[in-house]
Amino acid sequence: MASTLQLPSVFHCSSSSLTPPHNLLANSSSSRTGSSCPLRAVSCSSTHSDSSDSSAPVSRRQLSVGTLLVSTFGVVGGAFADFDEDYKSETQDMIGQVRSTLAMEKTDPNKAAAVAKLRQSGNEWVAKYRKAKKVAGKPSFSNMYSVINAISGHYVSFGATYPIPAKRKDRILDEVKDAEKALNRGR
C-alpha cells in the first residue's frame, strides 16, 4: 500500500515549466520528450491553484525528491557565484600586492617582509584555485600563476633583497596587465 500525501498547495508548474510534480519519478518506459526532464522541475514555483492538478496526490518520495532538487540547485548556484566573486577579489588583491612589491626599492627596509608576504599569499592563492576547474582554465589564472611562479622562483634563487632584472620585471608586469584585463572581462 503506497502512502500518499494530499497537499492542496504543492509545486504548481505553469505551462512554461516542464514537469508537473506527480511526474517527477515517472517510469522510464513512459514516453519522454525534452519537456519531461525531472531536473527542469526546479523552475516550478510554490503557489496555490484551484485547478484539479494541484490537489493530485503526491507521494512523500516525490515531494522529498522535488525538495531535494530545488534546494540543491539553489545552493549550488549561489556557491558558484560566491566562488567567482572570491576569485575576482583575491586575484585583484594579488595583482595589487605584486605591483607594490615590485615597485619597492632594493634599499627599502620593508622589502624582505613584503617579499615573504607576497610569496605566502601567492602560495595560498595557487593552492586555493589550482584545482578549481572553473577558474584553472581562465587566462587570468594562467597569467597570475605564471607571475607568481616567476617572482617566487627569482626570490628563492637570489634572495628577498636582490632586484628582479629589468627584462624579467617588464615581462612580469606585462603578464599582470594581461591578467587584469582578462579578469575584468570575466575570463
C-alpha positions as CSV (number, residue, x, y, z in Angstrom):
1,M,0.0,0.0,0.0
2,A,1.6,3.2,-1.1
3,S,1.1,6.2,1.2
4,T,0.3,9.4,-0.5
5,L,0.2,12.9,0.9
6,Q,-2.7,15.2,-0.1
7,L,-1.4,18.7,-0.3
8,P,-3.5,21.4,-1.9
9,S,-0.6,23.7,-2.2
10,V,2.5,21.9,-3.6
11,F,4.7,22.7,-6.6
12,H,2.4,24.1,-9.3
13,C,4.1,24.2,-12.6
14,S,3.0,26.7,-15.2
15,S,2.8,26.0,-18.9
16,S,6.3,27.3,-19.3
17,S,7.6,24.8,-16.6
18,L,8.4,21.4,-17.8
19,T,7.3,18.7,-15.4
20,P,4.4,18.5,-13.0
21,P,5.4,17.2,-9.6
22,H,3.4,13.9,-9.9
23,N,5.7,13.0,-12.9
24,L,9.0,13.6,-11.2
25,L,9.6,9.9,-10.7
26,A,7.9,8.8,-13.9
27,N,8.6,5.3,-15.2
28,S,11.4,5.2,-17.6
29,S,9.3,3.3,-20.1
30,S,6.9,6.2,-20.4
31,S,7.4,8.4,-23.4
32,R,9.7,11.3,-22.6
33,T,10.1,14.4,-24.6
34,G,12.6,17.2,-24.0
35,S,10.0,18.8,-21.7
36,S,9.7,15.9,-19.2
37,C,13.2,16.1,-17.7
38,P,12.9,16.0,-13.9
39,L,15.8,18.3,-13.4
40,R,13.8,21.1,-15.1
41,A,11.2,20.9,-12.4
42,V,13.4,23.3,-10.5
43,S,11.7,26.2,-12.3
44,C,8.3,25.3,-10.6
45,S,7.0,27.7,-8.1
46,S,5.2,27.0,-4.8
47,T,1.8,28.6,-5.4
48,H,-1.8,27.6,-4.7
49,S,-4.1,27.0,-7.6
50,D,-7.7,26.0,-7.7
51,S,-7.2,23.6,-10.6
52,S,-7.7,19.9,-10.1
53,D,-4.0,19.2,-10.8
54,S,-2.8,21.0,-7.6
55,S,-4.8,18.6,-5.4
56,A,-3.5,15.5,-7.1
57,P,-1.9,13.0,-4.6
58,V,1.9,13.4,-4.3
59,S,3.9,10.7,-2.6
60,R,6.3,11.5,0.1
61,R,9.1,10.3,-2.0
62,Q,8.2,12.6,-4.9
63,L,7.9,15.5,-2.5
64,S,11.3,14.8,-0.9
65,V,12.9,14.4,-4.3
66,G,11.4,17.6,-5.5
67,T,12.5,19.4,-2.4
68,L,16.0,18.0,-2.7
69,L,16.3,19.1,-6.3
70,V,15.2,22.6,-5.6
71,S,17.3,23.0,-2.5
72,T,20.4,21.5,-4.1
73,F,20.3,23.6,-7.3
74,G,19.5,26.8,-5.4
75,V,22.5,26.3,-3.1
76,V,24.9,25.3,-5.8
77,G,24.1,28.3,-7.9
78,G,24.8,30.7,-5.0
79,A,28.0,28.9,-4.2
80,F,29.4,29.3,-7.7
81,A,28.6,33.0,-7.6
82,D,30.4,33.4,-4.3
83,F,33.4,31.4,-5.6
84,D,33.6,33.7,-8.7
85,E,33.5,36.8,-6.5
86,D,36.1,35.4,-4.2
87,Y,38.4,34.6,-7.1
88,K,38.0,38.0,-8.6
89,S,38.6,39.9,-5.4
90,E,41.5,37.7,-4.3
91,T,43.1,37.9,-7.7
92,Q,42.8,41.7,-7.7
93,D,44.5,41.7,-4.3
94,M,47.3,39.6,-5.6
95,I,47.8,42.0,-8.6
96,G,48.0,44.9,-6.2
97,Q,50.4,43.1,-3.9
98,V,52.7,42.1,-6.9
99,R,52.8,45.7,-8.2
100,S,53.5,47.2,-4.8
101,T,56.2,44.7,-4.0
102,L,57.9,45.1,-7.4
103,A,57.8,48.9,-7.0
104,M,59.8,48.7,-3.8
105,E,63.5,49.8,-3.9
106,K,66.3,47.4,-3.0
107,T,67.2,49.5,0.0
108,D,63.7,49.6,1.4
109,P,63.9,48.1,4.9
110,N,60.4,46.6,4.5
111,K,61.2,44.8,1.2
112,A,62.1,41.4,2.8
113,A,58.9,41.3,4.7
114,A,56.9,42.3,1.7
115,V,58.5,39.6,-0.4
116,A,57.8,37.0,2.3
117,K,54.2,38.1,2.5
118,L,53.8,38.1,-1.3
119,R,55.3,34.5,-1.6
120,Q,53.0,33.3,1.2
121,S,49.9,35.0,-0.4
122,G,50.9,33.6,-3.8
123,N,51.2,30.1,-2.4
124,E,47.8,30.3,-0.7
125,W,46.2,31.7,-3.9
126,V,47.7,29.0,-6.1
127,A,46.7,26.2,-3.6
128,K,43.1,27.5,-3.5
129,Y,42.5,27.9,-7.2
130,R,44.8,25.5,-9.0
131,K,42.4,22.5,-8.6
132,A,39.3,24.5,-9.2
133,K,38.3,23.6,-12.8
134,K,36.0,26.5,-13.0
135,V,38.9,29.0,-12.9
136,A,42.0,26.9,-13.7
137,G,41.3,27.3,-17.5
138,K,40.8,31.0,-17.4
139,P,43.5,33.3,-18.9
140,S,43.6,35.4,-15.8
141,F,44.5,32.4,-13.7
142,S,47.2,31.3,-16.2
143,N,48.8,34.7,-16.3
144,M,48.8,35.2,-12.5
145,Y,50.1,31.7,-12.0
146,S,53.0,32.5,-14.3
147,V,53.6,35.8,-12.4
148,I,53.6,34.1,-9.0
149,N,55.9,31.4,-10.2
150,A,58.4,33.8,-11.8
151,I,58.5,36.0,-8.7
152,S,58.8,33.2,-6.3
153,G,61.5,31.5,-8.3
154,H,63.5,34.6,-8.5
155,Y,63.4,35.3,-4.8
156,V,64.1,31.7,-3.8
157,S,67.2,31.7,-6.1
158,F,68.6,35.1,-5.3
159,G,67.1,36.2,-2.0
160,A,64.5,38.7,-1.0
161,T,66.5,41.8,-1.4
162,Y,68.1,41.1,-4.8
163,P,66.3,43.1,-7.5
164,I,64.5,41.4,-10.4
165,P,66.3,42.2,-13.7
166,A,64.5,44.8,-15.8
167,K,63.7,42.4,-18.7
168,R,62.1,39.9,-16.3
169,K,60.3,42.6,-14.4
170,D,58.8,44.0,-17.6
171,R,57.6,40.6,-18.7
172,I,56.1,40.0,-15.2
173,L,54.3,43.4,-15.3
174,D,53.0,42.6,-18.9
175,E,51.6,39.3,-17.5
176,V,50.0,41.2,-14.7
177,K,48.3,43.7,-17.2
178,D,47.1,40.8,-19.2
179,A,45.7,39.0,-16.1
180,E,43.9,42.2,-15.1
181,K,42.4,42.7,-18.5
182,A,41.2,39.1,-18.6
183,L,39.8,39.3,-15.1
184,N,37.8,42.5,-15.9
185,R,36.3,40.6,-18.8
186,G,35.3,37.7,-16.6
187,R,37.9,35.4,-18.1
